[in-house]
Amino acid sequence: MYKLTEGNIRTIDLLASLEKLQQSIEKLKDISDSDPEEYKLLELIKDLVTTTRSIDNLATKERRHSLASDLIYLQSVYTSTFEVTQECIALVDPLGSAIERIISIHERDKIDKSFYPTTETQLTSAAWYGDTYKSLEIYVEVLRMLEASITLLRCKDQTSENGSLSAKAVDAASTLQYGISLVESKLHGTRRPDEAYLQKALRGAKEIALQVPASLNKHFMVGRSVKTFYTGREKQMERLVAAFRSNAYIGQKRFVIYGLSGSGKTELAMKYAEDHLQEFWGVFFIDASSFDNALGSYREIAKIGGVELNHRAAKNWLTTLAAPWLLIIDNADDDDEALLDKILPAGMRGCILITTRNPARKSYGTVGDKYLELLSMDEEEASDLILRAAEEPSPWTEHLKQSAGKICEALGFLPLALIHAGKAIFLGLCSWSGYLAYYERQSHRIRERNSQRDRSSSRSKNMEESENMNVFSSYEILYQYLESSQEEKCQDAVELLQLFSYFHHQNIRVDMLINAATNPLKMEIARADEAKEEEEIRRRFPYPMKRSWSTWLREILIRMSRLLDSPPPLPAALKHLGSGNGATLEDVSNSASDRVRLALVVLVQRSLVMTLNRTEGRYCMHPLVHKWLRDRSSTSQQALWCQVSTTVLANNILLPPLGDTESEQSMQRELLPHIIHARKLQEIIETKLERNRSKRRSVWPPIYMGFGKYQAMDLARFSQVYLGCGYLDEALKLQRDVRAFAIQKVGEEHPLAILITLALTLTLYELSEASEATRLQQRIYDICLESFGPYHPLTLRVAAALASSLCFMGQWSASLSLHNRAVESLAKVYGEEDVKTLKAVRSLANVHLRYLEFEKACELHLKTWEEMKKQLGETHKETLVCLEELAMSRLRLGENYFQDCHDKMSYVLDQRKEAAGREHPHTLLAICNIGRVKSAMGQHTEAAQIMEEAVVIAERNLGENHFGVLSGKTHYAQVLVNQKRYEEAEEIFKTIINKPQYEKSTDDIGGEHPDRLIALWYLTGCLERQGKLQEALDICEGMMVSLREIGGQGLGTKHEFAIRVENEVTKIKELMNDEKQALDPNLVVPSEI
């Protein structure tokens, strides 16, 4: 039997050569002028390292677990791997020697450049370099193919619960099939002397691929499906297919389709994607009509990739995918070229199909003909399309074809207009012979309305409307029919169309509409329950509520205004009379669902909206129709429907304590593109109204969109969505506006003002502005104590938040005192096992951790974790936080707990990856924490690798000055110290301790923050290891000064940490007098605290 050893396939030898070469290239890059070829080679070598390491790990695992029947295939793969690695080494070692020679020339050249010709210092000047680079490219792909072969052998027999092949097996088969096609294209036409063994590797991979049928496509995320009556455009499709199948261009393949609105650009792109989906592992869609819309599309892609929900993470994920992907960038019409540059993913991988009305964008094409202009349809194609849209049974008579031809000519052979015309005829709104007369009347009405509405329109807008008149007129026929109908479903359809025109045109969900009807009732029920709870607490813990004269007067005015207030407008299908009318949640939900779904059937039948996913209830609109709906209305009508749309969106967002389930939070994230679109339109409409007000001469009062309590509540809800999607600055702005309004209208001491202030402070913490957040929390805590007493739910909620803030700011004595009071009060009011009480106990445990009281912290964390498991379940996010903090507390108790800590953190990490994705901040925190545990266990290399990756992602997603990023870097640098990579660690530490980064989270200007002191402590140990004792001593003495300031009233100097620093000062001074002891490699230096 074939017995594999790691030496047989020489991957270890190749890795050693590659790592040496990588270091040489990085050194060359640092000392030479920037040469793009060096960057390309470095990226290629990194790919080769990653692939070689993966195949080495897989080979080792497969040796242990292979079935006897698979050994013959494995032997073939290992033999091919051995041959490829041998050839790689034969190229890599001489390449490394050549680069070392270039480095030596650079170093000598610093003395006198005239002695050495510049061509000797450039890789591209060597005659052999081009062939070497191409060979290495081929070897990377061949090794990837062999890696995929081993992976498929490992999982080919895995099945799902229903007995079919597992998703992992199908993915592995698809990846191998793609790898085979890639190697074939690379080898196509080559005349290499070593081609024989490469062909042998290819044959072996194909034999393995035959064992599992491949279905390459896994993700098909496009704006909508192609219409069932799609027809024509065969010649254009041929050019598109030829472009993406061409191998003449090495790099990212891009093709541009440009043409008039309604010419079918998006439809052609969608048709290509549907017909060729098996050529791509993933097909994705970007709405490029604005940068905000593009960001929303990238968030959807980020969900699929399991990365953080932002465009940077999504683009990075795409550029690192080995499998083939297609990205459709739709409606890239903006005149600003920089916008498209920001939307495009970087790198050499992937196929990108761009649709645009802007001919200037054709320069972005890279393959085939690079672009095509989509003109009007051919006469025969257009006639076929309108007849299919009208669902005329074939064969078609000559008379019918002639009637269709006349309509096509009148509509300019534009597909979108033809589809609307066909639907109007199909629905019986007019006949084939009568359509043109009907069409002319609608065109005249539109021109008349436009000329009367706004004679000051820009020339470009008038030209645009003229170009699109064929589409608008055909659409108006359908709309007018609905508007004139007295049927409830038609009236609901009209209102939904108006509503949708202020949403984003993609991903309009049915449950968004149903939630808008049911959530107000849910909130009404929750408020009633809260009122009962408060009344019960007041009965048990009586406290005279203190109100100032101004507060009392405001309460009277609020009650009076409620009698006069009319509720915010909603479409008729979503209105209900509330629980006072006897309606239950089920009644409201069923009523809204029935009416909405009936109206959507009416709209889909007329092609006014399109179905994205019938099962999930997702719909969309054509962007041109979406815009026309708004433009056909007067400014006052626009103001009304824009307000209706924001109300519907806001009703989808439940305020705490509701709305915290994963499905509800997922829904909130999907609302973001709609919220951004509606709020932008709101600004445009308000500007129009202001302009109109300045021109009016009427005695009637002007129209204002206004800002009242309903609008304030909408913005408060929207701020939650912005916060959840990482738009922290926008969330903060909205919360500041709402808080100012609330204080002005109801006073600072009103519960609503307190709640929005508390929400504002949590956003400030996310922005690392802890100082302002703590001051505001202290203010509202004082108000709560005075107005409501110590046992009121609002007081307890604010107290728990403030206690945590004080701990973070380093005011540990005040934090400990307030925590103890909060825990005692919460236990009295809710009980010791209530989740609110347990959260406060968990926070109290962290204060004990700051006091270095590790046993006490572990005791409290264990208690909260065990109770949280009972209350919320083992995988709930709050339970996982408790488990994580228990593990990191026990880490301080010594090596007896290391394995337990590792097991706990591994469980937390696995759960977070599955629930929140690989790039969620809590997942990254878990990665850094498990890295700290691994380093404590002596696994420094693995710890450094995973922590470096997490820190890079966190910095990309959160920013370099975010406290989580700074903390992650601190612990990563400490792991580098454990690896004896002192210079790298020192550089990171000295970046972290830059004091201005902490100014927004200290008591006063120039104040100190505990996290910075920890970084300084670790830096001291790093310096001592390098013998930089004087610098270490200066830092310790500086920390002693800082500790006198932290915590207030000199409390910092009484802390256990201060004693450690003082002892370190004494030790360093002794070392400075004893050179031999200072150089002792076993010297104990500052480490994890």
N, C-alpha and C positions, 0 to 999 in steps of 0.2 A: 504493500500500500504506500502511496506517495506520502511522505512525511515532510511537511513544510516547516522550515525555520525562517526566521526573519532575514537571515543572511542570504537565503536562496533568491529572493527577489531584489536584493540590493537597495531597497528603499531607504534603509538607514544610511548607507553610504551616499546615496543621492542627496538625502536631506542635509548631511554634513557639508557636502560640496555646495549645495544651494544656499545654505545659511551663510557660508563664508563668502560666496559671491554677492549675496544681498548686502552684507556689511560693506563690501568693497564698492558697490554701486552707490550706496548711501554716502560713503566717504567722498567718492568722486563728485557726487551731486553737491555736497557741502563746500568743497574747495574750488569747484570750477564755475564758470559762467553757466547760467541756466540753459540747458540743452534739452529740448522736448524729447529727443531720442532716449536720454537717460531716464526720464520719467516713464516712458513707454516700456523700456526694458525692465525697470524696477517693478512695475505693475505685473508684467509677464512673469517675472521670477517669483513674486508673491503668490500668483495664481498657481504656479508650479509647486511651490512649497505646500500650499494648502491642499492641493490635490494629492501630492505624494504622501503627506501626513495622513490624510483620510484613508488612502488605499492601504497604508501600512497598518493603521488601526483596524480596518475591516478585515484584512488578511489574518491578523492575529486572532480576532474573534471567530472568524470562519473556520480557522484551524481547529478550534475547540468544539464547534457546534455543527459541523457539516454532516450531512447524510452520506452514506456510502455511495448512493446513486448519483450524487452530485460531484464526487471527487474527480471524475474524468474531465468534467467541465472546468472545475477549479484548477486542475493541473494545467489545462490549456491557458487559462487566464494568467496563472502564475508564471508560466513559461514566457508568455508574451510580455508580462510586466518586467520580468528579468531582462529580456532583450531590449525593451525600451529604456529601462533605467541605465543599462550599460551604455547605450548610445548617448543618452542624456549626459552621463558623467563624462563621456569622451568629448562632448561639446562644452560642458560647463567649466571644467577645470582649465582648459586653455583660455576660455573667455575670461575667467577670473584672473589668470596670469597677465593677459593683455591689459585688463583694466588696472591692475596693480602697476604695470609699466607706465600707463597714462598718468596715474596718480603721482608716481615718482617724478615724471616730467613736469607736472603742475607744481610740485613742491620745489623743484630746482628752478623752475621758470620764474618763481617769485623773486629770485635774486637778479636775473637779467633775462628778460623775455626774448631779446634779440638772438640768443644762442640757439633757440629751439623753434622749429617751424610749427605754426599753430595747427596744421593738419594732423600732427602726431598726437594732439591732445583731444581729438574728436573721434568718437566711435564710428561714425558714419563714413569716415575717410578710409577705413580699412576695407579692402576688397572682399574679405571673407564675411564681413559683418551681416550683410543683407541675407545671405543664405543661412547663416547661423540663427538669426532671429526667426526666419520662416520655419526652420526645422524645430526650434523650441516651441513655436506656436502649435505645430502639428503634434508634438509630443504631449503638450498639455491636453489637447483634445483626445488623443488616444488613451492617455492615462485616465481621463474622466470617463471615457467609454468603458474601460476595464473596471473602474471603480463601480460604475452603474451595473456592470455584469455581476459583480460579487454581491451587490445589494439585492439584485433581483433573485439570485440563487438563494439568498437568506430568507426572503419573504414570499417566494412564489407559491408556497403551499398554505399561506395564511388566508383565512376566510372570515367573512362577517357573520353576524348572527343568523342571517337568512341563508347562509351556505354559499353565497357568491364570493368572488375574490375580494379580499380586503382592499380598502382604499390605498393602503401603503403598497400593496402588490401592483395595483393598476398604475399608481404614480411611478413606481420603479420601472415598470415596463415602458411607460411613455418616455421617461427620462433616457432609458437605454436606446429606444428607437430614435429619439432626437440626436443622441450622441453619435449613433451610427451614421445618420444622414449628414451630420456635420463633418465627421471624419471623411466620408466619401467625397464631399464637396471640396475639402482641403486637399485630398489626394488626386482629385480629378485633373487629368492632364499633366501630372508631374512625371518626370523621368529621373527618379532618384535611384541610386544604387542600392539603397536600403529599403526599397519599396516592398520587397518580398515579405519581410517579417511584419511590416505594417499591415499588409494585406492578410497575412495569417491572423493577426490580432483582430482584424475586421471580421474575418470568417468565423472565428470563435465567438465573438460577440453576437453575431447574427444567429448562430446555433442556439445560444442561450435565450435570445429574444423570442425565438419560435415557441418557447415553452409557455409564454403568457401573451395573449393578444393585447396589443397596445391601443389605447385610446388617448391620444395626446392631450386633447383639450380638457382642462379641469375647471377653468373659470371663464364665463362668458358674461361680462358685465358691461352691457351697452345701453344706450339711452332708451331704446325701444326695439321692438321686433319689426322686420320688414313687412310692408303691407302684402296681404295675400294676392292682390291683383297686380303686383309689381310686373312690369314688362319693359322690354327694350334695353337700350344702352349696351348691347353686346360688344360693339367695337371699343367703347370706352373701358368696359370691363376687361377686355383682352389686354389693353395697354397697362391697366392696373396690375393684373396678374403677372404679366411679363416683367414689370418693374421689380416686384418683390421677390420673384424667383431668380432674378439675375444675381450672379456672384461676382460681377465685375467690380463692384465697390466694396471695399473692406471698411466697415464702420457701421454706424447707425443708419438704417435704411429709412428714408423719408420720401413721401410722395404727396403732392399738393393737388387738390381738386378745387378750382375756383369758378365762379359764375354768378349769375343773378340770383336774387332771393326767389325761392320757389322752383328753382331749376332742377332740384332733385339731388343736390350734392350729398346731403346726409343720407338719403335713401340709397345712393350708389355705394357709399362707404359701408353702410349697414349690410347691404346685400353681399359685398365682398367678404365682410366678416363672417356672415352666416354660411356662405358657400365654402369658405376655406378655414373654418374654425378648427378642423382637425390638424391643421398645420401649425397651430399655436397652442402652447400650454395655457396661456391666458389672453383674453381679449378684453381690453379696458376702454373706458370712455371718459373724456374730459370735456366739460362745457366751457369753452374758452370765450364766451360772449362778454365776460368780465373776469378780472383777476379773482374777485371774491367767489364767483361761481366755479372757477377752476380750482380754487382751494377746497371748496366743498366736494368736488369730484375726487380730488386726491385723498380727501378723508375717507371716502368710500373704498378707494383702493387700499389705503392703509389698514382698514378693517380686515380685508382679505389677507394682507401680508402679516397681520398680527403685530404690527408696529404701532408706535404712537400716532395718534390721529392728527397729523399735520402733513403739509405738502413736502417738507424737507425729508421726513422719514419715508414717505411713500415713494418719492423719486429715488431716494437712496436704495430702497428695497428693489425697485425695478431695475436699476443699473447693476445690481449684484445678482440678479436672477440668471442662472445658467440656461434654463429652459427658454424656448422662443416665445416672444409675446408681441402682441399688436396693440398699439395705443391709438385710438381715434380721437383727434383733437378737433372738435366741432365748433364752427362759427368763430374762427379766429379772424374777426373782421376789423379789429381795432387798428387805427392808423399808427399807433405807437408800436414800433418794432420791438422795443424793449420788453413789452408785455409778453409777446410770444416767446422771447428768449427766456423769460422767467418761468414760463409754463413748461417748456421742453425739458425732459430729463436729460442729464448729461451722460457721457460714456459712449461706448462703441456698440452696445447691444440694443436689440429690439428693432421692430418695424413701427413706423409712425405714419399715420394717414391724416393729413390736415385738410379740412374743408374751410373755405373762406370766400367772401365776396370781394376781397381785396386782392387785385392781381399782383401787387407788390410782394405778396407772400410766396409767390411761385419760386423765388430764389432759395427757399428752404428745402426744395427737393434735392435728393442726392442719388436716386437710382432710376434706371430706365429712362423714360422721357422726362423724368423729374416732375412734370406737372401736366395737367390737361385742363382745358377750359370747357366747362359743361354748358353748352349752348342749348337753345330750345330743342325739343325732341324732333326727330324726323316725323313727317306727316303720318306715315303708316304706324310708327310706334305710338304717337299721340292718339291716333284713332283707336288703336287696340286698348290703350290705357283707359280712356273715358268709357268705352263700351264695357270693359271689365268692371270698372268702378260702379257703373250703373247696373251691373249684374244682368246684362242682356244675354239670353241664351244663344249659343251659337248653333248653326252657322248664321252669320249676319247677312241680311239682305243688302243689296247695293244701295237701295234708298236710305237704309239706316246708316250705312257707312258714309254716304254723302252728307247726311244731316250731322253726323259726328264730326266729319271733316270741317264743315263750316264753323261749328262751335270751337273746334281746336284752333282754327285760324284766328278767330276773334279773340281767343284767350292767349294768343301768342305761343301756343304749343308748350306752355309751362305746366309741369306735372301737378303741382299743388292746386292750381286753379282747375285743372281738368278733373282731379279727384273730387273736388267740391261740387263741380258741375254734375258729374256722374251721380253723386249721392243725392243731389237735389232732384234729378230726374227719377232716380230709383224710388225716392220717397213720395213721388207723385206731386211735388210742388209745382212742376210744370212739365210740359211734353218736350220731345226732341224738337218739334217744329216751333214751339213757343218759347224755348229757352232764351234765344238771342234777344227777343223783345224785352223779356223779363230782366235779362242781364243789363241791357242798355238803361232801363229805368233805374236800376240800383246804382249804376255808375254815375248817372246824372245826380241822383240824390247824394251820393258821397261827395262829389265835386262841389255841389251847392253847400252842403254842411261844412266842408273844409274851408271854403272861401268865406263863409259867414263867421266861423268860429275863431279863426286866427289869421288875419291878413298879414301879420308881421312874421310869419314863419320864415325860417332861413331858406335860402335857395336850395341848399343841399337836401333839406327835409322835403321841400316841394318836389324835387326831382325823385327822391326816394319813393314818395307816395305815388307819383306818376308811374314809375317803373312797376310798382306793386299793385296797380289799379286792377289788373286782371284777376289777381288772387283775391283782393279785398272785395271786389264786386261779386265774385262767385261765392265767397264766404257769406256776404251780407244776405244773400238769398236764403241761406239756411237759417241764419240768425233771426231774420225778420219773421220767418214761419214760426219759430219757437216763441218769439215774443208775442205774436198775435194769438197764439193758442191759449185757450182757457183751461186746458188740462193741468192738473196739479204737477204732474211729472215734468211737463214742459216748462212751467213757471219755475220749478225748482232747478231745472237744467240751466235756464237763463241766469239765475242767481249764482249757481255754482260756477258758470263761465266767468261771470264778473269777479267772483272770489278768486278763482284760479289765476286770473290775469295779474293779480298782485302777489301771488306766490311765485316761487321759482318755477320755471316751466317743466322741470324734471322731477320725478319721484314724488308725485302728489298721492298721498296715502289715504285710503278710505278711513282707516282708524283715526287719522288726524281729525277728520270731520266728526266722527262719532264721539271722540274724546271731548271735542269742543262743546258738545251737548251734555255729556254726562259729568264731566269734571266739576262744573259749578255746583252740581247737586252733591257730589262727594265732599267738596269743600264746605258746603252748607252743613252737612251731617257732621263733619269733623269739628267745625266750629261749635256746634251744639254740644258735642261730647267734651270739648275742651272747657266750655263754660260750666258744664256739670262738674268736671274735675276740679276746676278752680273754686267753685262754690263749696265742694266737699272739703278742700284744703283750708278754706277760710273758716269753715265750721270747726275743723279740728285744731287749727292754729290761728285763732282770731287776732287780727292786727288792724288797727284803724287806718284805712287808706287816706293818705294826705294828698289833698289837691289844692293847688293855688287858685286864686280868684280867676286868673286868665285861663287855667286849665278847665275849670268848671264852666266858664262862659263858652269856651271852644266846644265842650261836650254838648252843650245845649244847641249851639249852631249846627253841629254835625248831625244831631238827631233831627233837627228841622230840615236840613238839606236832604236827608234820606227820604223824607216824605215827598220832596219836590223832584228828586232825582229820577231820571228815566234810565233803565239799564242800558248798557252798551248794545248797539245793534248787532243782530245775527241774521243769517239767512233763515227763511221760514222753516226749512227742513230741520234746523238745529235748535229751534226755540222750544223751551218748556217752561211751565209755571212753577217749578220747584216742589219741594217736599210738602209745602203747605197745601198744595192742590191734590195731595194724595198720590202723586206719581212716584213710583219706585225707580231705582236705578235701572232695573231690567226693562221697565216700561219705556223710559226715556231712550235707552240704548236701542231697543227694538224699533221704536218709531223712527229715530234718526237713521238707523241702518236701512230700513225698508225704503224710506224716501230718497236717501242719497243713492242707493244702488239702482233704483228705478231711473233716477235722473241721469246717472252715468250710462245706463244702457241707451238712453235716448241720444246722448252726446257721442258715444262710441259708434252707434249706427250711422251717424251723420259725419263721422271722421272729424268732429270738432275737438275731441280728445282721443288719445290713443292709449291702448293697454300696454303697460310695461310687463306686469306679472299679474295675471288674473287670480291666481291662488292667493297671493299676498295682498291683493287689492292695491296695486300701484299703477298710476296713470301719468301721462305727460301730455304736453301740447306742443305744436309746432311753434318755434320762436316768433315767426312772422305773424301768425294768428294771435299769439299771446300778446304781442305789442299792439296789434290793430284793435283788439278789444278795449284796451285802455284809451287809445288815441281817438276812438269814435265817440267817447263820452265827453261831456262838458267838465270843466275843472271842478265844479261843485259835486258832480257825480263821482269823479275820481276821488275827491276828498272823502266822500261817504264810504265808498267801497274799499278804499285803502284802510280806513278805520275799522271796517268790518273784518278785513283780513287780519289785521293785527290783533283784534279781539279773539278771533278764532285760534290764531297761533298761540296767544297768551293763555287761552283756556286749556291748552294741551299741557301746560306746565303746572304741576301741583306743587304747592308750597309745603315746606316741612311742617309736621312730621311725615306728610304723605310724599309720594314721588321718589322714594329711595330704593326701589327695586331695580335690578339690572335691566329689565325690559323697559321700565319707565325712563331710566337714564339713557338707554339706547335710543328711545324715541326722541328724547330731548336733543340728542346730538344730531339726529336727522332733521330736526326743525331748523337748524342754523342757516342753511342756504335760503330758506323761505323767509326767515326773520331778517336777514341781511337785505334781501331783495325788497321786502315790504318797507323797511325803514328808509332805504335809499329813495324809493318812490315817494314816501311821505315827505322827505326833505324837498324833492323836486316840486311836489304839489304845493307845499307851503310857500315856496318861492314864487310860484305862479299866482297864488292867492294874494300874496303881498304886492306883486306887480299889478294885479287887477285892482286891488284896493286903492293903490296910488293913482289910478286912472279914473276911478268911478266918480260920477256926479249925481248918483241916485240918492233919494231921501231914505231908501230902505237900508236897514243895518247890514254891514258887510259880513261875509262868511269867514269864520275862523275855524281852523282845525282844533285849536285849543290844547291846554294841558291841565287836566283835572285829576281827580283821584283815580278814575279808571285808567287813564293813560299812565299815571304813576305806578299803579299796580302792574300794568302790562310791562313797563320797563324793569320793574323789580324782578318779574318772572324772566324776562329776556336776559337779565344779567346772570341768572343761574345757568342758562344755556351757554352764554359766552364764557363763563367761568369753567364749565365742564368741558368745553372744547379748547381751552387754553388761550382764549382771547382775554387775557387778564386786564389789559389797559382799558379795553372797551367796557368790560364788566365793572371796573372801578369807576369809570366816568358815569355810567348809568346809575350806579348805586349812590354816588355823590349827589347827582341831580335829584334822585328820589328822596334821599335823606333831607336835602335842603327844602324840598317841597313839603315833606311831612312835618318838619320842625316849624315851617312857616304856618301851616294850616292847623296842626293839632298840638304843637308844642313838643319840646324835647323830651318831656316825661311821659308822653303817650306810648302805649305798648307798640304801636306800629312804628313810631320813630325809633324806639329802642331796638326792635327786631331788624330794621334795615341798617341801623348802625352796627349791630352785631355781625350781620352779613358782610358789611363793608370791611370790618376789621379782619375777617377771615380772608378776604381778597387781598388786603394789604399784606397779610402774612405770606400769601403765595408770591407776592411781589418783593418779598424780603424787606418790607417796610414795617418791621416789628415795633419800632419805637412809637410811631403814630398810632398803630393798632392798639398797643397796650394803654396809651393815654386815653383813647376813646373808650376802651373797655372799662377802665377805672372810673371814667365819668358816668357811664350808664349804670355801672354797679352801684355807685353812690346814690344815683337817682332811684334805682330799684329798691334799695334798702329803705330809703326814706319814704317812697311812695307806696310800696307794696309789702314791705316787711321781708324778713329773712327766709320765709318758707314758701313764698310765691314761686310758681314754676319758672317765671321769667327771671327772677332773682337768682334762682339756683342754676339756671342755664348760663347766665352771664358770669356767675361766680366761677363755674367750672372752666369756662373759656379764659377768664382773667388769670386764674391760678396757673394754668398751663403757660400762658404768656409770660408771667413773672418768672417761671422756671427757665424758659427759653432765654430771657433777658439776663439771667444770672442773679436775680433777686430771690435766692433760694430760701432764705428765712421767711420772707413775706409769702412766698409761694407755698411753703410747707404749712404755715399757719392757716392760710386761706383754704388749702386743699383739705386739711383736717376738718375745718368748719363745714365745707361743702359736702364732704363725704358723710359727716354726721347728720346734716340736714336732709340730704337726699335719702339716706337710710330711714329717717323718721317719716318722711313724706311718702316715699315709694316702696321702701323695704330694701334690705341688703342685697337681695338677689335681682333687683330690677336692673335693666341694661344701663339706664342713666347713672345709677349708683356705681355699677361695675366700671363704667368708663372713667368715672372720677377716681376710683381706687387705682385703676391702671395708670392714670396720670400721676397720682400720688406716688406710686412705685417708682416712677421716673425721677421724682424729686429725690427719693432716697438713693437712687443710682447716682445722681449728681453729687450727693454727699459721700459717695464711695461706700455706702452701706449696702453691700452687695447681697448679703444673706436676707436682709429685710426686703429689698427690692424683689428678689426671687420669690420669697414667700407670698408677697402681694400679687405678683404676676401669675404665679401658679393658681392662686385662688380665683383671679378674674378669668383665666383661661378655662378652668374647669367649669365655672358657672356659665360663661358665654357659650360653651359647647352645649350645655343643657338648654339654654334659652334660645339660641339662634342657630345651632347646628355647627358641625365641625368645619365646614368650608365657608361659612359666612365671612365677609371681609373683616368685620370687627373681631371675630374669633381668631382669624389669622394674624391680625395685628397683635393680639394678646400672646399668641404662640411665638411670634417673632421676637417680641420684647422679652419673653421668658427665656428664650434661647440665648439672646445676646446678654442678658443679665447673668445667666449661668456660665457663660464663657469666662467671666471674671473669677469664677470659683476654682479654676484650675483644670488640669488635664484629665482628671477623672470624669469630667462632664463634656469633654470635647466631642466624643462620638455622638452623644445624645443631642448636643447642640447642632451637630451636622445633620443628623436625621430630621430634626425639627425644621431646620432652615430649608432642607431639601424639599420637604413636604409643602412648606409655605411657597417656595419658588415654583414648584410644579402647579399648584393651585392658581397662583396669580398669572402664570403664563397662559393657562387654559382660559381663565375668566376674563383677564384684562389685556392680554397680549404681551409680547416680548419687550415692548418699549414703554409700557406704562410706568410712570414714576415709582409706583409701589413695587413693580417687578424689578426695576433697576436697583431699588433699595435692597431687595432680597438678594440680588446677585452680589452686591457689595458686601452685604452681611455674611453670606456664605463664603465669600472670598476671605473675609477676616477669620472665619472659623477654620478654613483650610490652611491659612497661613499659621494659625496657632497650632495646628496639627503637623506643621512642618512641610506642607504641600505648597511651598512658596511660588513655584513656577506656574502651576495651574491657577493659583489664587490671583497672581499678577495678570495672567492672560484674560481671565473672565472679568476682572475688575477694570482693566484698561478698556475693554470693549464697552462695558456699561457706562464708564465715565465719558467716553467719546459720544455715545448716544445721548446721555443726559445733557451734556454741554450743547449738543446740537439742538435738542428739543426745548430745554429750559433756559439756556443762556449761561454764560460763564460765571456770572456773579450770583446765581441762585444758591441759596444756602445748602440745598441738597447736593448741588454740584461741588461746592467747596468742601463739604463734609466727605463726599465720596473721594475726592482727590486727596484729602488728608489721609484717609485710611489706605488708599492705593499707594501713596508715597511711603507709608510705613511698611507696607509689604515689600516695596523695592529695597528699603533698608534691610529687611530680613534676608533679601537676596544678595546683599552686599553691593547693590547698584547705587552707591552713595551719591554720586554726582547727579544722577537723574532725580533721585529723591530730593536732594537739596534744592535743585532748581524748582521743583514743584512746590515744595514747602515755602520757598521765598516768594513765589507768586501768590500763594494762598494767604500769607500773613500780611498782605498789603492792606493797611488799616482802612482806607476809604471804603472798601467793600462792605465793611461792618457798620458804617456810620448810621445807616437808617435803622439799625437794630440795637442801638445802645441808648443808655439813659440821656446822654448829652453829647455835645460835640467833643470829640477826642476821648470819649469813654471807651470802655473795654467790653469785649464780648467773650463768653466762655469758649466758644468754638475756636476763636483765634488763639486763646491761651493753650488749648489742646494741641493745635498745630505747632505752636512755639515749643511746647514740651517735646513733641516728637522730633522737631528740628534739632533740639539740643542733643538728643541721642544720636542723630545722624552726624552731627558735627563732631561729637566725641569719638565716634567710630573712625573718623578721618583724622583725628589728632588735632582738630581745630578747637583747642580748649579755651583760648581767650574769647573767641566769638561765642562759644557755648556759655561761658561765664557771663558775658555781657547780656545775653538773652535772658538767662535765669535771674539776674539782678533786675533787669527791666520788668520781668514778670512779677517780682516781689512788689515793685512800685504799683503795677497795674492791679494786683490783688488787694491793695489798700483801698482802691477806688470801686471795685466791683461789689455789688450787693448792697452798697450803702452802709454808712455808719461803721466803716472799717471791718465789716463782717467777713470780707474775703480773706483776711489774714488769719482768721480763726478756723478756716476750712482745712480739712485733711490734706488737700492738694497743696496749700501754702506750706505745710510742714514738709511735704515731699520736695518742693522746690527749694526750700531753705536747706534741706539736707543735701540736695544736689549741688548747691553752691559750695557747701563745705567740702564735698567730695571732689569737685573739679579743682578747687584750690590745692587740695592735697595731691592730686594727680599732676598738677603743674610743677610740683616740687619733686615728683618721682617719675622720671621719664620712662623707666622700665615698666612700671605698673600701668602707665598711660597707654603703652603699646600692647598690653595683654589682650589677645583676641577674645578671651572669655570675660572681658570687662562688662559688668552689668551697667546698662545705660537706660535712660527713660524709654518706656515702651507703652503698650496698650494700657489705658486706664478706664 
